[in-house]
């Protein structure tokens, strides 16, 4: 494998990873923002109030994203195996 093929594979791996993680991070950020607004408006400062909704939001997005992420991961692995077979086969 040439350096360009390796860099292309690494770039694809990083983009797929970012694609998988982005919805989870977005859910955590949005839920933290909403809970922060709620805490600031009511002056309730409880640690579980900031943790539990964020955890629930991330779990919900993970549940909703699972089938899509599985399809994307299978496609990525198939492309990777084809690339390896072409390079070494």
VOPAGU-2260 file (C-alpha; in pm, 1 decimal, decimal comma):
REM VOPAGU-2260
SITE   aa  ch    i         X         Y         Z
SITE  UNK   A    0       0,0       0,0       0,0
SITE  UNK   A    1     122,5     345,1     -82,8
SITE  UNK   A    2     127,4     639,0     150,8
SITE  UNK   A    3    -166,0     798,8     -30,6
SITE  UNK   A    4    -381,1     488,5      18,3
SITE  UNK   A    5    -295,1     473,9     386,9
SITE  UNK   A    6    -376,6     842,7     433,6
SITE  UNK   A    7    -703,9     794,4     247,9
SITE  UNK   A    8    -794,3     502,4     474,7
SITE  UNK   A    9    -710,0     699,9     787,8
SITE  UNK   A   10    -909,8     998,5     662,0
SITE  UNK   A   11   -1212,1     776,5     595,4
SITE  UNK   A   12   -1178,0     613,7     937,2
SITE  UNK   A   13   -1170,6     950,4    1111,3
SITE  UNK   A   14   -1466,5    1082,7     914,0
SITE  UNK   A   15   -1674,5     772,3     993,6
SITE  UNK   A   16   -1582,8     805,7    1361,3
SITE  UNK   A   17   -1681,8    1172,0    1360,7
SITE  UNK   A   18   -2005,0    1081,3    1185,4
SITE  UNK   A   19   -2086,7     825,8    1459,2
SITE  UNK   A   20   -1999,7    1049,7    1753,7
SITE  UNK   A   21   -2149,6    1380,1    1634,7
SITE  UNK   A   22   -2517,0    1303,5    1713,0
SITE  UNK   A   23   -2424,3    1183,3    2061,3
SITE  UNK   A   24   -2222,5    1496,0    2134,3
SITE  UNK   A   25   -2494,7    1717,2    1992,4
SITE  UNK   A   26   -2755,2    1552,4    2216,9
SITE  UNK   A   27   -2532,1    1598,0    2522,0
SITE  UNK   A   28   -2463,0    1962,1    2440,7
SITE  UNK   A   29   -2826,4    2049,3    2370,5
SITE  UNK   A   30   -2955,6    1874,8    2682,7
SITE  UNK   A   31   -2686,4    2042,9    2894,5
SITE  UNK   A   32   -2786,4    2379,2    2751,1
SITE  UNK   A   33   -3156,1    2323,5    2825,1
SITE  UNK   A   34   -3086,2    2198,9    3177,2
SITE  UNK   A   35   -2848,9    2490,7    3234,1
SITE  UNK   A   36   -3118,4    2736,0    3130,9
SITE  UNK   A   37   -3364,9    2561,4    3359,7
SITE  UNK   A   38   -3121,0    2567,1    3651,4
SITE  UNK   A   39   -3035,1    2930,8    3593,9
SITE  UNK   A   40   -3400,2    3034,8    3577,0
SITE  UNK   A   41   -3506,9    2840,6    3886,7
SITE  UNK   A   42   -3178,4    2866,1    4081,1
SITE  UNK   A   43   -3180,4    2491,6    4143,3
SITE  UNK   A   44   -2824,9    2361,4    4151,2
SITE  UNK   A   45   -2843,7    1986,3    4178,3
SITE  UNK   A   46   -2580,5    1761,2    4020,3
SITE  UNK   A   47   -2825,9    1483,9    3937,8
SITE  UNK   A   48   -3047,4    1733,5    3758,7
SITE  UNK   A   49   -2763,0    1807,2    3518,1
SITE  UNK   A   50   -2647,1    1446,0    3477,3
SITE  UNK   A   51   -2967,2    1244,5    3438,0
SITE  UNK   A   52   -3124,2    1435,9    3144,9
SITE  UNK   A   53   -2793,0    1440,0    2957,8
SITE  UNK   A   54   -2751,0    1066,3    3013,1
SITE  UNK   A   55   -3108,9     998,7    2902,7
SITE  UNK   A   56   -3068,6    1214,7    2590,1
SITE  UNK   A   57   -2749,0    1037,6    2487,8
SITE  UNK   A   58   -2908,2     695,6    2545,0
SITE  UNK   A   59   -3212,5     795,5    2339,1
SITE  UNK   A   60   -2997,3     916,7    2050,4
SITE  UNK   A   61   -2783,7     604,3    2075,2
SITE  UNK   A   62   -3096,3     389,6    2054,2
SITE  UNK   A   63   -3229,9     584,6    1756,2
SITE  UNK   A   64   -2891,4     591,7    1580,7
SITE  UNK   A   65   -2800,8     224,9    1630,6
SITE  UNK   A   66   -2948,4      78,6    1312,8
SITE  UNK   A   67   -2814,5     360,9    1095,2
SITE  UNK   A   68   -2471,0     334,4    1255,8
SITE  UNK   A   69   -2466,3     -41,6    1203,8
SITE  UNK   A   70   -2535,8      -2,0     832,6
SITE  UNK   A   71   -2264,4     263,2     806,0
SITE  UNK   A   72   -2013,8      47,0     996,1
SITE  UNK   A   73   -2083,1    -256,8     777,2
SITE  UNK   A   74   -2031,8     -44,4     466,4
SITE  UNK   A   75   -1706,1      92,6     606,0
SITE  UNK   A   76   -1576,4    -255,4     691,5
SITE  UNK   A   77   -1669,9    -387,2     347,8
SITE  UNK   A   78   -1486,5     -98,6     179,4
SITE  UNK   A   79   -1184,3    -156,2     405,2
SITE  UNK   A   80   -1173,8    -529,0     330,3
SITE  UNK   A   81   -1198,2    -462,4     -44,4
SITE  UNK   A   82    -911,1    -214,0     -18,5
SITE  UNK   A   83    -696,1    -460,2     175,4
SITE  UNK   A   84    -772,3    -739,8     -70,4
SITE  UNK   A   85    -684,2    -514,7    -364,2
SITE  UNK   A   86    -359,0    -407,6    -202,2
SITE  UNK   A   87    -237,8    -747,2     -83,2
SITE  UNK   A   88    -436,7    -991,2    -296,1
